Amino acid sequence: MKVDVDMSICLLHGQCVIAAPAVFSFDDAGGLVWVAEVDEGLRGDVEAAADACPEQAILIG
């Protein structure tokens, strides 16, 4: 499964990091980083992260 984040609308609330820490995290500079190709076994976590995102910036493909 492909995961992307629209960084033009992401405000770095971090709800995705809480919902799916195996996929989303913050780098040392405070920027959001994520795994672009995720195993289907993590789909539930990624969908929870997308649902939790206040800006709905997470795209799942």
DSSP file (Angstrom, degrees, kcal/mol; ACC not computed):
  #  RESIDUE AA STRUCTURE BP1 BP2  ACC     N-H-->O    O-->H-N    N-H-->O    O-->H-N    TCO  KAPPA ALPHA  PHI   PSI    X-CA   Y-CA   Z-CA
    1    1 A M              0   0    0      0, 0.0    37,-3.0     0, 0.0     2,-0.4   0.000 360.0 360.0 360.0 139.4    0.0    0.0    0.0
    2    2 A K  B     -A   37   0A   0     35,-0.2    59,-3.0     2,-0.0     2,-0.4  -0.752 360.0-167.0 -94.9 140.4    1.3    3.5   -0.8
    3    3 A V  E     +B   60   0B   0     33,-2.4     2,-0.3    -2,-0.4    57,-0.2  -0.991  11.5 167.9-127.2 134.0    1.1    6.3    1.7
    4    4 A D  E     -B   59   0B   0     55,-2.4    55,-3.4    -2,-0.4     2,-0.4  -0.964  21.3-146.3-140.2 158.1    1.7    9.9    1.0
    5    5 A V  E     -B   58   0B   0     -2,-0.3     2,-1.3    53,-0.2    53,-0.2  -0.995  17.9-132.5-127.8 129.5    1.1   13.2    2.9
    6    6 A D    >>  -     0   0    0     51,-2.8     3,-1.7    -2,-0.4     4,-1.3  -0.677  23.5-172.9 -79.1  95.8    0.1   16.4    1.3
    7    7 A M  T 34 S+     0   0    0     -2,-1.3    -1,-0.2     1,-0.3    25,-0.0   0.585  75.0  74.0 -71.8  -8.9    2.6   18.7    3.1
    8    8 A S  T 34 S+     0   0    0      1,-0.2    -1,-0.3    49,-0.1    -2,-0.1   0.699 113.1  24.3 -75.4 -16.7    1.0   21.8    1.6
    9    9 A I  T <4 S+     0   0    0     -3,-1.7    -2,-0.2    48,-0.1     2,-0.2   0.518  94.2 111.3-120.8 -11.5   -1.8   21.3    4.1
   10   10 A C     <  -     0   0    0     -4,-1.3    -5,-0.0     1,-0.1    43,-0.0  -0.466  41.9-172.3 -67.3 131.2   -0.2   19.3    6.9
   11   11 A L        -     0   0    0     -2,-0.2    -1,-0.1     0, 0.0    -4,-0.0   0.181  42.7-114.7-110.0  14.5    0.2   21.4   10.1
   12   12 A L        +     0   0    0      1,-0.1    -2,-0.1     2,-0.0    -5,-0.0   0.840  59.9 152.7  59.5  39.5    2.3   18.8   12.0
   13   13 A H        -     0   0    0      1,-0.1    -1,-0.1     4,-0.0    -3,-0.0   0.832  48.4-137.2 -66.3 -31.1   -0.2   18.1   14.7
   14   14 A G     >  +     0   0    0     11,-0.1     4,-1.7     3,-0.0     3,-0.2   0.547  63.2 130.3  87.8   8.0    1.3   14.6   15.1
   15   15 A Q  H  > S+     0   0    0      1,-0.2     4,-2.3     2,-0.2     5,-0.2   0.854  74.6  55.1 -62.4 -32.0   -1.9   12.6   15.3
   16   16 A C  H  > S+     0   0    0      2,-0.2     4,-2.8     1,-0.2     8,-0.3   0.873 103.8  54.1 -66.9 -36.8   -0.6   10.3   12.7
   17   17 A V  H  4 S+     0   0    0      1,-0.2    -1,-0.2     2,-0.2    -2,-0.2   0.878 111.5  45.4 -64.6 -37.8    2.6    9.6   14.7
   18   18 A I  H  < S+     0   0    0     -4,-1.7    -2,-0.2     1,-0.2    -1,-0.2   0.911 118.0  42.5 -70.4 -42.7    0.4    8.6   17.7
   19   19 A A  H  < S+     0   0    0     -4,-2.3    -2,-0.2     1,-0.2    -3,-0.2   0.837 132.9  16.1 -75.3 -34.4   -1.9    6.4   15.6
   20   20 A A    >X  +     0   0    0     -4,-2.8     4,-2.7    -5,-0.2     3,-1.9  -0.529  63.5 164.4-142.0  70.2    0.7    4.7   13.4
   21   21 A P  T 34 S+     0   0    0      0, 0.0    -1,-0.1     0, 0.0    -4,-0.1   0.686  77.2  63.2 -65.9 -16.9    4.2    5.1   14.9
   22   22 A A  T 34 S+     0   0    0      1,-0.1     3,-0.1    20,-0.1    -5,-0.1   0.652 117.5  28.2 -77.3 -13.9    5.6    2.4   12.7
   23   23 A V  T <4 S+     0   0    0     -3,-1.9    12,-1.5     1,-0.2     2,-0.4   0.755 120.8  44.4-113.1 -40.5    4.7    4.5    9.6
   24   24 A F  E  <  +C   34   0C   0     -4,-2.7     2,-0.3    -8,-0.3    -1,-0.2  -0.865  59.9 146.6-115.8 143.2    4.9    8.2   10.7
   25   25 A S  E     -C   33   0C   0      8,-2.4     8,-3.1    -2,-0.4     2,-0.4  -0.964  41.9-106.7-158.4 171.9    7.5   10.0   12.9
   26   26 A F  E     -C   32   0C   0     -2,-0.3     6,-0.2     6,-0.2     2,-0.1  -0.887  29.9-136.3-105.9 140.2    9.2   13.3   13.3
   27   27 A D    >   -     0   0    0      4,-2.9     3,-2.0    -2,-0.4     6,-0.0  -0.270  39.2 -88.4 -83.0 179.5   12.8   13.9   12.3
   28   28 A D  T 3  S+     0   0    0      1,-0.3    -1,-0.1     2,-0.1    -2,-0.0   0.750 129.1  53.9 -62.3 -24.8   15.3   15.7   14.4
   29   29 A A  T 3  S-     0   0    0      2,-0.1    -1,-0.3     3,-0.0     3,-0.1   0.449 122.0-105.1 -88.8  -1.0   14.3   19.0   12.8
   30   30 A G  S <  S+     0   0    0     -3,-2.0     2,-0.2     1,-0.3    -2,-0.1   0.535  75.4 138.4  89.3   7.2   10.6   18.5   13.7
   31   31 A G        -     0   0    0      1,-0.1    -4,-2.9    -5,-0.0     2,-0.3  -0.550  57.5-108.7 -83.9 151.9    9.6   17.6   10.1
   32   32 A L  E     -C   26   0C   0     -6,-0.2     2,-0.3    -2,-0.2    -6,-0.2  -0.627  36.7-178.4 -80.5 134.2    7.2   14.7    9.4
   33   33 A V  E     +C   25   0C   0     -8,-3.1    -8,-2.4    -2,-0.3     2,-0.3  -0.950   3.5 176.2-127.8 152.5    8.6   11.6    7.8
   34   34 A W  E     -C   24   0C   0     -2,-0.3     2,-0.6   -10,-0.2   -10,-0.2  -0.976  37.4-100.6-152.1 161.9    6.8    8.5    6.8
   35   35 A V        -     0   0    0    -12,-1.5     3,-0.1    -2,-0.3   -32,-0.1  -0.780  28.0-160.3 -86.2 122.9    7.2    5.1    5.1
   36   36 A A  S    S+     0   0    0     -2,-0.6   -33,-2.4     1,-0.2     2,-0.6   0.805  80.6  44.8 -78.6 -30.4    5.9    5.5    1.5
   37   37 A E  B    S-A    2   0A   0    -35,-0.2     2,-0.4     2,-0.0   -35,-0.2  -0.952  77.6-177.1-118.1 111.8    5.4    1.7    0.9
   38   38 A V        -     0   0    0    -37,-3.0     2,-0.1    -2,-0.6   -15,-0.0  -0.872  29.4-110.2-116.4 141.0    3.7    0.0    3.8
   39   39 A D    >   -     0   0    0     -2,-0.4     3,-2.3     1,-0.1     4,-0.1  -0.367  30.3-118.9 -62.8 143.2    2.8   -3.6    4.3
   40   40 A E  G >  S+     0   0    0      1,-0.3     3,-1.8     2,-0.2     4,-0.3   0.733 109.0  74.9 -57.8 -23.0   -0.9   -4.4    4.2
   41   41 A G  G 3  S+     0   0    0      1,-0.3    -1,-0.3     2,-0.1     3,-0.2   0.697  95.0  50.4 -64.1 -17.8   -0.7   -5.6    7.7
   42   42 A L  G <> S+     0   0    0     -3,-2.3     4,-2.5     1,-0.2    -1,-0.3   0.295  76.9 106.8-100.6   8.3   -0.5   -1.9    8.8
   43   43 A R  H <> S+     0   0    0     -3,-1.8     4,-3.0     1,-0.2     5,-0.3   0.899  76.6  53.8 -55.5 -44.0   -3.5   -0.8    6.9
   44   44 A G  H  > S+     0   0    0     -4,-0.3     4,-2.0    -3,-0.2    -1,-0.2   0.903 110.6  46.4 -59.4 -41.8   -5.6   -0.4   10.0
   45   45 A D  H  > S+     0   0    0     -3,-0.2     4,-2.2     2,-0.2    -1,-0.2   0.911 113.3  48.5 -66.5 -42.4   -3.1    1.8   11.6
   46   46 A V  H  X S+     0   0    0     -4,-2.5     4,-2.5     2,-0.2    -2,-0.2   0.901 111.6  49.5 -66.2 -40.6   -2.6    3.9    8.5
   47   47 A E  H  X S+     0   0    0     -4,-3.0     4,-2.4    -5,-0.2    -1,-0.2   0.886 110.3  51.3 -65.2 -37.8   -6.4    4.3    8.1
   48   48 A A  H  X S+     0   0    0     -4,-2.0     4,-1.9    -5,-0.3    -2,-0.2   0.894 110.2  49.7 -64.4 -39.3   -6.6    5.4   11.8
   49   49 A A  H  X S+     0   0    0     -4,-2.2     4,-1.1     2,-0.2    -2,-0.2   0.911 110.7  49.2 -64.5 -42.8   -3.9    7.9   11.2
   50   50 A A  H  < S+     0   0    0     -4,-2.5     3,-0.4     1,-0.2     8,-0.2   0.905 112.0  48.6 -63.5 -41.1   -5.7    9.3    8.1
   51   51 A D  H  < S+     0   0    0     -4,-2.4    -1,-0.2     1,-0.2    -2,-0.2   0.851 111.6  50.3 -65.8 -34.5   -9.0    9.5   10.1
   52   52 A A  H  < S+     0   0    0     -4,-1.9    -1,-0.2    -5,-0.2    -2,-0.2   0.654  82.9 107.3 -79.7 -16.0   -7.2   11.3   13.0
   53   53 A C    ><  -     0   0    0     -4,-1.1     3,-1.0    -3,-0.4     5,-0.1  -0.499  60.6-153.0 -69.3 117.4   -5.5   13.9   10.8
   54   54 A P  T 3  S+     0   0    0      0, 0.0    -1,-0.2     0, 0.0   -44,-0.0   0.816  97.3  41.1 -60.4 -30.4   -7.3   17.2   11.3
   55   55 A E  T 3  S-     0   0    0     -3,-0.0    -2,-0.1     0, 0.0   -45,-0.0   0.498 103.8-128.5 -94.4  -4.4   -6.4   18.4    7.8
   56   56 A Q    <   +     0   0    0     -3,-1.0    -6,-0.1    -6,-0.2   -46,-0.1   0.923  57.9 148.2  54.5  46.5   -7.1   15.1    6.1
   57   57 A A        +     0   0    0    -48,-0.1   -51,-2.8    -7,-0.1     2,-0.5   0.525  32.9  98.9 -89.4  -8.3   -3.6   15.3    4.6
   58   58 A I  E     -B    5   0B   0     -8,-0.2     2,-0.5   -53,-0.2   -53,-0.2  -0.710  54.8-163.8 -90.7 128.1   -2.8   11.6    4.5
   59   59 A L  E     -B    4   0B   0    -55,-3.4   -55,-2.4    -2,-0.5     2,-0.5  -0.935   0.6-163.7-112.6 127.8   -3.4    9.8    1.2
   60   60 A I  E      B    3   0B   0     -2,-0.5   -57,-0.2   -57,-0.2    -2,-0.0  -0.941 360.0 360.0-114.2 129.8   -3.6    6.1    0.9
   61   61 A G              0   0    0    -59,-3.0   -58,-0.2    -2,-0.5    -1,-0.1   0.382 360.0 360.0-129.7 360.0   -3.3    4.3   -2.4
